[in-house]
Amino acid sequence: MKYRSALTIHFKPGQSRLAIPLLRDLWNGAKIMRRVGKETALIGMYKDFETLEEMTSSSQGDTKIADQLDPMIIDGSVTHHVWQHKLNDFHHSNVRKIVTMTFQNPLAFKEVENAIEENMRVAQEKGKKITFWRKLFESPGGPKFIVSHDFDSLDEYAEDTPLPELKNHHMLIGSRVAHAEESVWIKVE
């Protein structure tokens, strides 16, 4: 079982470029991505771990670097998530579309769990790089899950078309979701 520790950070205007080298030093080996769209100062970073113990022991960051980053960050904007890998292979790519779904309650997710598993299986068989993750610690408003869909380039993302087979359960799954949000991220070199 894999775990993914992820941070999202809103930086003050013009500060994200200065922060990226510091973020690399702060969390060695983490993948850093920038949100595509109007929120250009939103940076996400993640690192994968085999166990929760490994994740906990790696969270000892350098306080000198954190002190340098602090004035660059918009107050209260750092969000930490711990995701548990659920379905399909996981990927590291240049472009990632994230669909975040908050279900009405734990029972609502259980009602559609098999439909989601079937959709993920079909997507992987058709060559889509789609992974399903569950937020490890419960979220306000109900259980939260993400589907990450990976692409090699923005062009590949723009040309992507949904698989007709995935529409079989669209209405059922959608009826149990309380909130959904989509975003696109690009890897920072």
Order of alpha helices (4+ residues) and beta strands (2+ residues): beta-alpha-beta-beta-alpha-alpha-beta-beta-alpha-beta-beta-alpha-alpha-beta
